[in-house]
């Protein structure tokens, strides 16, 4: 299930990355910037595989048959690091841009906050039930 979740998420992330690179002109062959497109996408794929491999190796090495809780400790640390990175990305990159969009469009902020909190609660409940 973790592999499927990562594969689906990384598919959308790869699309977003490629879209940004094309929008910035890195696919334009006339400017000679196409090599940066390939370097960026190669770096993305390489780091994704390195992250998957590292997580796989840590979980394989930490699994012990002597009854210790070493596996749960490693899993807890990796989940904490992952959660921290999601919080960082949302707080630094996503939320400020969305707040600016809300201001420019003059949207009803309390309704947006309500739906945001409702979505957060739904995702929390999903995590508890799964």
Residue pairs with C-beta under 8 A, 6 or more apart in sequence:
6 52
10 48
13 44
14 41
14 44
14 45
17 40
17 41
17 44
18 37
18 41
21 27
21 36
21 37
21 40
21 41
22 37
25 31
25 33
26 33
26 34
26 36
26 37
26 40
27 33
27 34
27 37
28 34
55 78
58 74
58 78
59 71
59 74
59 75
62 70
62 71
62 73
62 74
62 75
63 71
64 70
64 71
102 109
102 112
